[in-house]
Amino acid sequence: MRPPSSNVNFFGFSTLIFVLAAASIATAWSPLRSGLQAASRDQAVQFVSAAASAPPQEAVTDYRLATWLDPHNRDAFLGLARTLIKAGHSESALAALEEAGQGSEAAELRVRTLIELGRSAEAANRATDVAHAGASDADLLLAALAYALSGRSTDITPLIPLTSSPEAAGRLARAQAGNVSLAGELYASGLPESSRALLVKQPTSFERNLLLGHIYFDRGTPADLSTATDYLTNAAALNPSNLEVHQLLATVYTDRGLIAESSAQALLAQKLISARP
């Protein structure tokens, strides 16, 4: 049985009203959504700008907020990855780089991250992305470090003529000059974990212990400061006339709240300075 015509008319009218209302909402929502997206992008840019000068932990938060607000902001993912690498969170950095896409900075950060993760063969394979004519000295050195760690030192030699200065060429050469020298270049290039991992495998020496003292001091936790003290006191015993080791020991002791020990090291450092011509 057919429904009464009045019901049909009401149903048709209601449907028409619903369709018109939906169309009206969609029309109104489209510019509103565009406005919200634009505001999110602008806010993400502000977070990226703030992160550039923020302390590491705060910078990580700012970069993460920026990526949530704008998942297409490459600068946010690159900044997040760079900050995480410096903080020793290389696995998380690699995940951030997956969202950063391609480009020279992303390629450089991938090599750095793989080096810090101890994935030397992968880092060396990726090094071709940053080692080429016209590359910066820093990128050429990064490639050389990856090659040295993976046992491909012969790949370093062709990079030396591409450097722009004798100093840069010298650093590439030092990357091939032995493990402690290589560890020093890793540390100087902002790759402390790969430097530490290499150094702990080497025999005790003044240079090795001093560099390990620097690495553990930079970490700054109570346990790391205690470890730094052990390495530095051993280094001082091996080379008592070295000014740097006494100055660093004084700083480490201060950070540990050991004021008497710090004062003793500072006095030794002052005597060494006074004895110099």
Helices and strands as residue ranges (DSSP letters): H 5-51, H 56-69, H 74-86, H 90-98, H 104-116, H 120-126, G 127-129, H 137-149, G 153-155, G 157-162, H 166-174, H 179-188, H 192-199, H 206-219, H 222-238, H 243-255, H 259-275
